[in-house]
Amino acid sequence: MVIEKYILAVVTTNPKKVPVASAVFNCDSKEEMEHIAANLEAILDGIAHGLSDELYVIVKH
């Protein structure tokens, strides 16, 4: 099974902006959010996209 074109995780400092997702990581600061997003990008073999100052999504293309 190959997962493609799928949101693998959401990383945020503002949980109110996140719809229901399979994996949501709530962070206390922008720096922590960027660090978690970079690590998840490598771990999940995905790509981190910053949608706003408070929200990243990790996707598989």
MDTraj code that builds the backbone (N, CA, C; nanometers):
import mdtraj as md
import numpy as np

residues = "MET VAL ILE GLU LYS TYR ILE LEU ALA VAL VAL THR THR ASN PRO LYS LYS VAL PRO VAL ALA SER ALA VAL PHE ASN CYS ASP SER LYS GLU GLU MET GLU HIS ILE ALA ALA ASN LEU GLU ALA ILE LEU ASP GLY ILE ALA HIS GLY LEU SER ASP GLU LEU TYR VAL ILE VAL LYS HIS".split()
xyz = np.array([
    [0.0842, -0.1176, 0.0000],
    [0.0000, 0.0000, 0.0000],
    [0.0886, 0.1238, 0.0000],
    [0.0582, 0.2177, -0.0879],
    [0.1338, 0.3416, -0.0976],
    [0.0404, 0.4573, -0.0665],
    [0.0818, 0.5418, 0.0278],
    [0.0013, 0.6591, 0.0614],
    [0.0529, 0.7773, -0.0195],
    [-0.0324, 0.8359, -0.1018],
    [0.0030, 0.9519, -0.1815],
    [-0.1080, 1.0547, -0.1728],
    [-0.0695, 1.1801, -0.1863],
    [-0.1631, 1.2922, -0.1865],
    [-0.2519, 1.2886, -0.0629],
    [-0.1895, 1.2880, 0.0524],
    [-0.2611, 1.2728, 0.1779],
    [-0.1970, 1.3606, 0.2839],
    [-0.2769, 1.4228, 0.3691],
    [-0.2237, 1.4989, 0.4819],
    [-0.1855, 1.3993, 0.5904],
    [-0.0572, 1.3957, 0.6242],
    [-0.0077, 1.3015, 0.7227],
    [-0.0177, 1.3550, 0.8644],
    [0.0001, 1.4867, 0.8817],
    [-0.0019, 1.5465, 1.0155],
    [-0.0266, 1.6960, 1.0037],
    [-0.0742, 1.7544, 1.1126],
    [-0.0941, 1.8982, 1.1235],
    [-0.0188, 1.9448, 1.2474],
    [0.0586, 2.0535, 1.2322],
    [0.1361, 2.1086, 1.3427],
    [0.0918, 2.2531, 1.3599],
    [0.0540, 2.2910, 1.4834],
    [-0.0033, 2.4240, 1.5031],
    [0.0282, 2.4811, 1.6405],
    [0.0198, 2.6133, 1.6497],
    [0.0235, 2.6810, 1.7792],
    [-0.1161, 2.7282, 1.8175],
    [-0.2134, 2.7058, 1.7284],
    [-0.3505, 2.7494, 1.7532],
    [-0.4473, 2.6364, 1.7168],
    [-0.4804, 2.5494, 1.8125],
    [-0.5679, 2.4349, 1.7830],
    [-0.7055, 2.4730, 1.7296],
    [-0.7498, 2.5946, 1.7518],
    [-0.8815, 2.6373, 1.7032],
    [-0.8859, 2.6446, 1.5514],
    [-0.7699, 2.6549, 1.4856],
    [-0.7651, 2.6659, 1.3400],
    [-0.7545, 2.5315, 1.2705],
    [-0.7533, 2.4232, 1.3463],
    [-0.7314, 2.2914, 1.2882],
    [-0.8621, 2.2133, 1.2845],
    [-0.9003, 2.1677, 1.1657],
    [-1.0151, 2.0775, 1.1603],
    [-0.9733, 1.9410, 1.2130],
    [-1.0671, 1.8522, 1.2248],
    [-1.0357, 1.7171, 1.2720],
    [-0.9361, 1.6540, 1.1745],
    [-0.8275, 1.6038, 1.2291],
    [-0.7244, 1.5405, 1.1465],
    [-0.6744, 1.4153, 1.2164],
    [-0.6050, 1.3333, 1.1430],
    [-0.5579, 1.2083, 1.2014],
    [-0.4490, 1.2305, 1.3050],
    [-0.3601, 1.3250, 1.2830],
    [-0.2515, 1.3513, 1.3779],
    [-0.2305, 1.5019, 1.3890],
    [-0.2596, 1.5563, 1.5061],
    [-0.2436, 1.6994, 1.5302],
    [-0.1424, 1.7178, 1.6419],
    [-0.0424, 1.8016, 1.6174],
    [0.0602, 1.8316, 1.7159],
    [0.0436, 1.9772, 1.7580],
    [0.0058, 2.0005, 1.8824],
    [-0.0106, 2.1349, 1.9362],
    [0.1212, 2.1801, 1.9980],
    [0.1673, 2.2981, 1.9606],
    [0.2957, 2.3503, 2.0066],
    [0.2742, 2.4806, 2.0831],
    [0.3697, 2.5121, 2.1702],
    [0.3606, 2.6334, 2.2526],
    [0.4212, 2.7561, 2.1867],
    [0.5043, 2.7383, 2.0843],
    [0.5687, 2.8533, 2.0200],
    [0.5901, 2.8247, 1.8714],
    [0.6180, 2.9309, 1.7974],
    [0.6459, 2.9168, 1.6549],
    [0.7726, 2.8346, 1.6338],
    [0.8723, 2.8561, 1.7178],
    [0.9982, 2.7829, 1.7063],
    [0.9772, 2.6329, 1.7272],
    [0.8980, 2.5982, 1.8284],
    [0.8688, 2.4575, 1.8531],
    [0.7919, 2.3983, 1.7354],
    [0.6963, 2.4734, 1.6811],
    [0.6168, 2.4273, 1.5684],
    [0.7061, 2.3988, 1.4481],
    [0.7998, 2.4886, 1.4185],
    [0.8895, 2.4692, 1.3055],
    [0.9810, 2.3480, 1.3271],
    [1.0274, 2.3291, 1.4499],
    [1.1130, 2.2150, 1.4826],
    [1.0372, 2.0823, 1.4655],
    [0.9160, 2.0765, 1.5189],
    [0.8335, 1.9553, 1.5074],
    [0.8004, 1.9277, 1.3604],
    [0.7642, 2.0317, 1.2855],
    [0.7305, 2.0143, 1.1438],
    [0.8499, 1.9603, 1.0660],
    [0.9695, 2.0123, 1.0919],
    [1.0896, 1.9651, 1.0229],
    [1.1190, 1.8187, 1.0561],
    [1.1035, 1.7824, 1.1813],
    [1.1266, 1.6430, 1.2209],
    [1.0228, 1.5494, 1.1598],
    [0.8970, 1.5884, 1.1631],
    [0.7924, 1.5038, 1.1046],
    [0.8105, 1.4895, 0.9539],
    [0.8563, 1.5964, 0.8901],
    [0.8829, 1.5920, 0.7467],
    [0.9818, 1.4793, 0.7149],
    [1.0879, 1.4697, 0.7930],
    [1.1889, 1.3656, 0.7714],
    [1.1372, 1.2276, 0.8115],
    [1.0731, 1.2193, 0.9266],
    [1.0249, 1.0905, 0.9775],
    [0.9196, 1.0298, 0.8856],
    [0.8274, 1.1113, 0.8392],
    [0.7155, 1.0617, 0.7589],
    [0.7447, 1.0599, 0.6091],
    [0.8646, 1.1077, 0.5704],
    [0.9017, 1.1174, 0.4297],
    [0.7984, 1.1992, 0.3534],
    [0.7613, 1.3113, 0.4129],
    [0.6644, 1.4014, 0.3520],
    [0.7254, 1.5384, 0.3322],
    [0.6417, 1.6355, 0.3017],
    [0.6856, 1.7734, 0.2821],
    [0.6024, 1.8633, 0.3723],
    [0.6709, 1.9516, 0.4470],
    [0.6027, 2.0464, 0.5355],
    [0.5678, 2.1712, 0.4564],
    [0.4422, 2.2128, 0.4671],
    [0.3963, 2.3350, 0.4029],
    [0.3413, 2.4279, 0.5103],
    [0.3940, 2.5491, 0.5183],
    [0.3426, 2.6492, 0.6109],
    [0.2224, 2.7177, 0.5503],
    [0.1071, 2.6995, 0.6110],
    [-0.0148, 2.7624, 0.5598],
    [-0.0392, 2.8986, 0.6220],
    [0.0164, 2.9201, 0.7411],
    [0.0082, 3.0494, 0.8083],
    [0.1171, 3.0520, 0.9144],
    [0.1238, 3.1596, 0.9909],
    [0.2213, 3.1683, 1.0992],
    [0.1911, 3.0697, 1.2113],
    [0.0715, 3.0120, 1.2104],
    [0.0288, 2.9225, 1.3180],
    [0.0017, 2.7803, 1.2718],
    [0.0289, 2.7482, 1.1463],
    [-0.0162, 2.6189, 1.0955],
    [0.0750, 2.5634, 0.9862],
    [0.1192, 2.4401, 1.0051],
    [0.1916, 2.3626, 0.9046],
    [0.1142, 2.2348, 0.8792],
    [0.1185, 2.1874, 0.7567],
    [0.0680, 2.0539, 0.7264],
    [0.1825, 1.9734, 0.6671],
    [0.1866, 1.8472, 0.7008],
    [0.2850, 1.7558, 0.6437],
    [0.2078, 1.6698, 0.5442],
    [0.2467, 1.6755, 0.4169],
    [0.1736, 1.6037, 0.3139],
    [0.2649, 1.5095, 0.2380],
    [0.2036, 1.4135, 0.1764],
    [0.2726, 1.3207, 0.0870],
    [0.2234, 1.3513, -0.0525],
    [0.3148, 1.3854, -0.1427],
    [0.2774, 1.4157, -0.2825],
    [0.2884, 1.2942, -0.3684],
])
top = md.Topology()
chain = top.add_chain()
for i, resn in enumerate(residues, 1):
    res = top.add_residue(resn, chain, resSeq=i)
    for name in ("N", "CA", "C"):
        top.add_atom(name, md.element.get_by_symbol(name[0]), res)
traj = md.Trajectory(xyz[None], top)
